[in-house]
Amino acid sequence: MSDVRVYSTKNCQYCRILKAFLDRKKIKYENIDVGENIDAAKEMVELSGQYGVPVTVADGKTIIGFDIPTLNEIFGSKREDDGILDVIIIGGGPAGMTAAMYCSRKTLNTMIITENIGGQALESWSVENYMGFKVISGSDLMQKFEEQIRTQDMIIELDSVNSLKEDGNEFTVSTESGSEFRTKALIITSGVRPKWLGLEKEERYIGRGISICSTCDGPLFRDKIVTIVGGGNYALTTAIEMSRIAKEVNLIVRSKIRADEIYVSQYMDKENITTYTNYVISELSGNDFLDSITIEERDSGDKKTLKTDGLFLAIGHQTNTQFLDGFLDKNDKGEIIIDINGNTSRNGVFAAGDVTSVKGKQIIIASGDGAKAALSAYEYLMSM
């Protein structure tokens, strides 16, 4: 196929896996960094109507995001596998990649099925508490994870799981692209997905001013006015990093800032961040693109209208367990209940990382629990 262009930014995880998808299909393409090239960014927005990456143009057709069904339709059909695998790992974040490394080193026939490689860790502008690195971006750390697992003999399937089924001592995993894979054991490390505000018009402005990935889309808002909503570590690190890119930054905090002191001190030093504490966003406005928001003081009800070109959501996450549909026991937060070794309520199914009931949601904890789940899966398979 001729004339394939990919509009991307340097730290966008979906951009990277899109390019990996094209490389695997041996599709030649031109990569255009819209974080560095302002004219190219304008061209991308005109083509797609989106302030979000990646955008792919293939023989005149525009594809927005990492749209698996459309990509498979254009560049190749679904992948089929006639054999049964030892273990399938659902999710490609720190827990999933660590589990895959341990499974592969135990010579298990291993597959990872994931929408992206890196998971929530990719959202982190700066990681300062992972042993071995004084400071590293989440994207760079996950790239090192990825480089290591790609040295192993395993299958990495870029897809989304929509259902699981057990048949005797086997499990069938069905994906959004229509593929089905059989396995003797499962390790679920599907992580979490961002929460939304739940406002009218919110869906309309996704990619047209609203973003859930500042590391992906942040460079597109250079010298513009942006707003971050949230009060935790992710919100503050996003505000800090966007203060270096954007002209002005608004930070909307529902109650009070609940971030680590190290981030609070950095945030306090930024002169172009204006903070609205005890406010919520009550309305979104704009024509084709978001251009302003209304915020409301929670106690008095007083309202303010703020001009903004971009709105980055950092209000927390919810578990990625929608494909389970009663398959495993979960707690009242929707997290998979596990024991200290990663065992779930179903024999042969293990879990690790942020999708589980483990309290600490940290990269290093997810990685360790991924290793434990893999070792438990290996012990289970050896006992069959």
Order of alpha helices (4+ residues) and beta strands (2+ residues): beta-alpha-beta-alpha-beta-beta-alpha-beta-alpha-beta-alpha-beta-beta-beta-beta-beta-beta-alpha-beta-alpha-beta-alpha-beta-beta-beta-beta-beta-beta-beta-alpha
